[in-house]
């Protein structure tokens, strides 16, 4: 199927739609104390609004994919963007913490429609090799969200209330909703759609879980994502508390790391002009386990101090951008008839393993960088084994 609009415009639109979730997560993080003070609750209560958002993402991803497979891409995406926009406005008007927490759940349920359906549209429109290139290009758009969002949120509250952050997110939702309605045609043929009985839903998930290659690629993506989230979760403590980095310098370093990931994704897109995604994945998959193990050694012995640790983290984050788009494209290659459900399953698996990685770090916390490095090593190795055993040997 040819692209429904120019390639650049499609990538830009899908990238912004994908960016809604990370933007909604990161933009209000710096203002937790301000929200807590205004609503008269502990900061821990405000943090529950972030947990509620993650729950909404986990549940929503399991729902939107099957819905998009049965009813087409465009109408569910419009519904998701509408729910996100209304919930964002509700967050801006929330009179108390409980209301904010409830509305953040609804905001996530709507916003994750974009995450699922945007990647599903890529699968509809492009073949696996070109699809992997497009997914890499998407990083150029939505990969900027975690770089810019915290600083943008902190800047907004210098001049306005924390509620302005959610009004900005409401505006983003309106723009995505209007753009979807005006520019994005349906990419799933009506003949391929159907009803959504529970039996059909169980059949689709069972078929995906019974496909060894799909499971191998999906676990590789999810484990890779878990290692990235382990770094994101632990890095403030590791770099600021353990290594004594100033918070302002940490913000710069976090941005550099995210920029390295985005740049690597663009390099991957360039490589895909000459190499198949499976070939690139086969080579790149060899790197995360030894790199993560090297992190354990650096953290345990504190060799080279913060400079060596950060350099290794930059290399590791760059490698993940060579794995995730290629493994995702390979996972979706044989499932065009249930691409939405496949994307949903991959997304929920990513959330599950990222949660397990966070729990593991809490269990083995010893006040050093070692738990982060060990968690990254465990999941990097698990992803490599699952990919080689299930996907490559199938």
QUILIN-V750672 format. One record per residue. PHI is phi in whole degrees, -180 to 180 (* if undefined). NEAR is the number of other C-alpha atoms within 12 Angstrom. Layout:
BEGIN
phi:near
PHI:NEAR
PHI:NEAR
END
This chain:
BEGIN
phi:near
*:17
-71:17
-56:24
-73:23
-155:23
-56:14
-56:22
-65:17
-66:21
-65:31
-63:34
-62:29
-64:38
-65:39
-64:37
-66:37
-62:47
-64:40
-73:39
-57:49
-65:44
-62:35
-63:40
-71:46
-79:38
-87:30
-69:36
-100:41
-58:30
-68:28
-108:33
-52:33
-62:22
-67:24
-62:34
-61:26
-65:18
-70:20
-86:23
70:18
-132:20
-66:17
-59:22
-60:18
-69:24
-65:33
-63:27
-64:26
-67:35
-74:32
-61:23
-62:29
-64:38
-64:34
-63:27
-61:33
-64:40
-64:35
-72:29
-62:40
-64:41
-72:37
-94:34
-68:50
-61:43
-60:39
-62:40
-68:47
-70:45
-90:32
-121:28
92:35
-88:43
-71:34
-64:27
-62:37
-66:46
-61:36
-62:32
-64:42
-66:45
-67:34
-62:32
-61:45
-64:37
-64:31
-66:36
-63:42
-63:29
-62:28
-60:38
-65:31
-103:23
-57:25
-83:18
-151:23
-67:31
-63:22
-65:24
-61:35
-63:32
-63:28
-71:35
-65:43
-63:36
-65:35
-60:45
-67:44
-59:42
-77:43
-65:54
-73:48
-59:54
-66:51
-61:44
-76:48
-74:52
-62:49
-67:51
-67:52
-63:48
-58:46
-66:43
-64:37
-91:33
-118:28
-74:26
-56:32
-68:36
-68:33
-63:39
-64:45
-64:41
-65:43
-62:47
-65:41
-65:39
-59:40
-60:42
-64:36
-92:34
-81:36
-71:37
-76:34
-58:32
-68:36
-76:34
-95:29
-60:34
-60:30
-66:27
-64:28
-62:35
-65:26
-70:20
-60:23
-74:26
-71:16
-120:13
-150:17
-71:22
-60:34
-65:31
-63:29
-61:39
-74:40
-69:30
-63:30
-63:42
-61:32
-63:24
-61:31
-62:40
-62:30
-62:24
-67:37
-64:36
-64:21
-64:25
-63:35
-66:22
-85:15
-116:21
-103:31
-78:24
-70:32
-110:35
-109:34
-60:22
-60:17
-65:13
-90:20
-94:24
-173:20
-77:18
-127:22
-72:13
-55:14
-63:11
-67:20
-64:29
-62:17
-63:17
-65:31
-67:29
-65:19
-64:22
-68:32
-70:25
-86:16
-94:22
-58:24
-64:32
-60:38
-61:38
-61:35
-67:51
-64:44
-66:43
-61:49
-63:46
-66:43
-66:47
-61:52
-63:42
-62:43
-69:48
-64:43
-68:32
-62:42
-65:40
-60:31
-71:27
-91:34
-61:36
-59:26
-66:27
-62:34
-81:34
-87:23
-82:18
-75:22
-100:26
73:18
-75:23
-66:17
-54:19
-65:16
-71:16
-62:25
-59:26
-65:19
-64:27
-61:34
-65:25
-64:26
-62:34
-64:35
-65:29
-63:31
-65:36
-63:35
-63:30
-65:32
-62:36
-71:30
-65:26
-60:41
-60:33
-65:23
-63:24
-70:30
-69:18
-119:15
-130:21
-74:27
-60:40
-64:32
-68:22
-65:34
-65:40
-59:25
-79:21
-66:33
-64:39
-73:26
-85:30
-57:42
-59:31
-67:25
-65:33
-66:40
-64:29
-63:29
-62:39
-59:29
-62:25
-64:28
-71:33
-69:22
-93:17
54:22
-73:17
75:17
63:23
-68:27
-62:18
-67:21
-63:35
-66:33
-60:22
-66:31
-63:41
-62:31
-64:29
-62:40
-61:40
-65:32
-66:41
-60:48
-73:46
-90:47
-103:49
-62:46
-66:49
-70:44
-66:52
-65:50
-61:46
-66:43
-64:49
-84:43
-56:33
-98:23
-134:29
-64:33
-75:30
-135:41
-62:45
-63:48
-64:44
-63:47
-62:52
-60:43
-66:42
-63:43
-63:41
-68:36
-65:32
-60:37
-63:36
-62:27
-70:35
-64:34
-65:29
-64:25
-63:39
-64:32
-64:21
-61:28
-62:35
-68:22
-67:15
-105:18
-58:21
-131:18
78:21
-127:29
-85:40
-62:35
-57:36
-60:46
-65:44
-66:38
-62:41
-63:46
-65:36
-60:32
-77:39
-63:44
-69:30
-62:32
-64:41
-64:36
-64:25
-62:30
-64:39
-67:27
-78:21
-93:25
-82:28
-76:25
-94:14
-69:16
END
